[in-house]
Every structure is written in C-alpha cells, then in structure tokens.
Amino acid sequence: QVRLVESGGGLVQAGDSLRLSCAGSGRTFNWNVMGWFRQAPGKEREFVAAVNPTGFSTIYADSVKGRFTISRNNTKNTVFLQMNSLKPEDTAVYFCAGGTVLVARKDQYYYWGQGTQVTVSS
C-alpha cells in the first residue's frame, strides 16, 4: 500500500512557475511508476506526466511538453512536477498517482493522492 500527499499548489499569474511535490509512504514507493494527472471543473481527469521507478524514463502529455518536468527522489520517497510558463488552461486540481506501467492511462494507476489546486490567472 502506498499513501500519497501532494503539496505546492497555489494561485499564480500566467507565465509564472510552480513546483508540485508528492510525498509517498510505504515500502513499495520506489518500485512504482509515478504520474501526475489533473482535473479541471467539468472535465475528466487527464494525464500530465509520468516517470519510471529509476527516474530515467518519462512521458508527457503534448499540452505540457517543453513546459513541465517530472522527477523523483527515491531516497526521500518524493516525486515532483516543475511547471513553467503556466497558462490559464493549466488551472486544475493536480493529482499524484502510483502505478506499475509507464503509460498515460489513468486506469493503470492504483494509488492516488487527494490533489492540490493550481490556479493560473490571465
């Protein structure tokens, strides 16, 4: 079992940066693929980025490629999402999730945090 807690969300202006963190507990954290998803009001939860257990392989949604960077620190059981050049359309609740396969499908992630709100004003 892995418990995930996100932090780092907030209200920023377009063009600003934010760094989200996701702290994990549980012995299996380092074996998991870790992903970030987001959900805007009235929309489905969508994939943002994911990283494999070693941190050497990553995948991104096209909408964030070149602006967001996912990374992890296994010694601290933490995964990060560095978000640069934020846009109003990035406004959403951001969720951290753990899975076993490096894919963008949310049904392949089995552990979820409670989410952190990111709001980008224009």
C-alpha positions as CSV (number, residue, x, y, z in Angstrom):
1,Q,0.0,0.0,0.0
2,V,1.3,3.5,-0.9
3,R,-0.1,6.7,0.6
4,L,0.4,9.9,-1.4
5,V,0.2,13.5,-0.3
6,E,0.5,16.4,-2.7
7,S,1.6,19.9,-1.9
8,G,2.8,23.1,-3.7
9,G,-0.3,24.2,-5.4
10,G,-1.5,27.8,-5.4
11,L,-2.6,30.9,-7.3
12,V,-0.2,32.3,-9.8
13,Q,-0.2,34.5,-12.9
14,A,0.2,33.4,-16.5
15,G,3.9,32.9,-17.2
16,D,4.8,32.0,-13.7
17,S,6.2,28.8,-12.3
18,L,5.2,26.3,-9.6
19,R,6.7,23.2,-8.3
20,L,4.4,20.5,-7.0
21,S,5.6,17.7,-4.6
22,C,4.1,14.4,-3.8
23,A,5.3,12.6,-0.7
24,G,4.8,8.9,-0.6
25,S,4.8,6.4,2.2
26,G,5.1,2.7,2.1
27,R,7.8,0.3,1.2
28,T,6.8,-0.1,-2.4
29,F,7.1,3.6,-3.4
30,N,10.4,3.1,-5.1
31,W,9.1,0.3,-7.2
32,N,6.2,2.3,-8.6
33,V,5.8,4.3,-11.8
34,M,4.6,7.7,-10.6
35,G,2.4,10.0,-12.5
36,W,0.7,13.4,-12.3
37,F,-2.9,13.9,-13.6
38,R,-5.1,16.9,-13.5
39,Q,-8.8,17.6,-13.4
40,A,-10.4,20.9,-14.4
41,P,-14.0,21.8,-13.3
42,G,-16.5,19.9,-15.5
43,K,-13.8,17.9,-17.3
44,E,-12.4,14.4,-17.0
45,R,-9.2,13.7,-15.2
46,E,-6.4,13.8,-17.7
47,F,-2.8,12.6,-17.8
48,V,0.0,15.2,-17.4
49,A,3.3,13.3,-16.9
50,A,4.8,10.1,-15.6
51,V,8.2,8.8,-14.5
52,N,9.5,5.2,-14.2
53,P,10.9,3.8,-10.9
54,T,14.5,4.7,-11.7
55,G,13.7,8.3,-12.9
56,F,15.4,7.8,-16.2
57,S,12.3,7.4,-18.4
58,T,9.5,10.0,-18.6
59,I,6.4,10.6,-20.7
60,Y,4.4,13.8,-21.1
61,A,1.1,15.0,-22.4
62,D,1.5,17.1,-25.6
63,S,-0.1,20.1,-23.9
64,V,2.7,20.3,-21.3
65,K,5.7,19.0,-23.2
66,G,8.5,21.5,-23.0
67,R,7.0,23.4,-20.1
68,F,6.6,20.7,-17.3
69,T,9.2,18.4,-15.9
70,I,8.6,15.4,-13.8
71,S,11.3,14.0,-11.5
72,R,11.7,11.9,-8.4
73,N,13.9,11.4,-5.4
74,N,13.6,7.9,-4.2
75,T,15.7,8.5,-1.1
76,K,13.0,10.9,0.0
77,N,10.0,9.0,-1.4
78,T,9.0,12.1,-3.3
79,V,8.0,12.9,-6.9
80,F,8.0,16.5,-8.3
81,L,6.3,18.3,-11.1
82,Q,8.1,21.5,-12.1
83,M,5.7,23.7,-14.1
84,N,7.0,26.6,-16.1
85,S,5.3,29.1,-18.4
86,L,2.0,28.4,-16.8
87,K,-1.2,29.2,-18.8
88,P,-4.8,29.7,-17.6
89,E,-5.7,26.4,-19.2
90,D,-3.4,24.7,-16.7
91,T,-5.8,25.5,-14.0
92,A,-7.0,22.3,-12.3
93,V,-6.6,20.1,-9.3
94,Y,-3.4,18.1,-9.7
95,F,-3.2,14.5,-8.5
96,C,-0.2,12.3,-7.9
97,A,-0.7,8.6,-8.7
98,G,1.3,5.4,-8.5
99,G,1.1,2.5,-11.0
100,T,3.2,-0.3,-12.5
101,V,3.4,0.6,-16.1
102,L,4.7,3.8,-17.7
103,V,1.6,4.8,-19.6
104,A,-0.8,7.7,-19.8
105,R,-3.9,5.6,-19.0
106,K,-5.4,6.6,-15.6
107,D,-6.9,3.1,-15.1
108,Q,-3.3,1.8,-14.8
109,Y,-2.6,3.8,-11.7
110,Y,-3.8,2.3,-8.4
111,Y,-2.7,4.7,-5.7
112,W,-4.0,8.3,-5.7
113,G,-3.4,11.4,-3.6
114,Q,-6.1,13.9,-2.6
115,G,-4.9,16.6,-5.0
116,T,-3.7,20.1,-4.9
117,Q,-5.3,23.1,-6.6
118,V,-3.4,25.1,-9.2
119,T,-5.0,28.3,-10.4
120,V,-3.4,30.4,-13.2
121,S,-4.8,33.8,-13.7
122,S,-4.5,35.7,-17.0
